[in-house]
């Protein structure tokens, strides 16, 4: 089992190392900074299943680092929650296949509400309908899943999570987000205590 675990770690690490890095990252961060930081919109993330859970995590991480963000469930969006969208918002949509019906439909529904809304997509399929409808597409590199069946989202979700982390950190750099800013948004727990200690130094 030890050797098997080492092999899994190697494959996951290789998937992260092989994420394609293009100038689309600069475009994605630029969109977030312009629409949310400067124009006071918000970041709206969405995805189905495992991708949805990652989208939710990305939203909460962005919130704690100065970018107002919210997770929109794509199915609930079709039953009224689409009303969360406002002028200057940016949508970050995640789908490994780029064909997830509810996510593809979300682009159409959102653009019907506001044709000027911008979309960033994280996907393993840059040629998919979702990717082609986006303003910026970030590819995971479509790594093979380490699941023994080759089916369960494992390696692909690792890559999605890392891409989300890249967007968060690069946006923090662009907005010059400080430890004082962090402390104001994170009062409780160890991180709240630690951030206040750092502010006092």
URCORFEN-V8380 format. One line per field, one symbol per residue. ss: DSSP state (A for helix, B for strand, O for the rest). phi: phi as a letter, one per 20 degrees, with the letter a starting at -180 (. if undefined). burial: 1 if it has 9 or more other ideal C-beta (glycine too) atoms within 8 Angstrom, else 0. Layout:
# URCORFEN-V8380
ss->???
phi->???
burial->???
This chain:
# URCORFEN-V8380
ss->OAAAAAAAAAAAAAAAAOOOOOOAAAAAAAAAAAAAAAOOOOBBBBBOAAAAAAAAAAAAAAAAOOOOBBBOOAAAAOOOAAAAOOOOOBBBBBBOOOOOAAAAAAAAAAAAAOOOOBBBBBBOOOOOAAAAAOOBBBBOOOOOOOOOOOOOOOAAAAAAAAAAAAAAAAAAAAAOOOAAAAAAAOOOAAAAAAAAAAAAO
phi->.gfffffffffffffffeffdcfffffffgfffffefeemebeddbadmfffffffffffffgfdndgbbedffffgecofgfffcgmfcdddcbffmcggffffffffffffbfefdcdcdbecfefgfffeeebddefnlffffggemdfgcfffffffffffffffffgffelfdffffgfdceemffffffffffff
burial->000000010011011100100001101111111111100011111111001111111111111011101111110111001100100111111111111101111110111001001111111110010110110111111010101000001111111111111111011101101000111011000001001101100
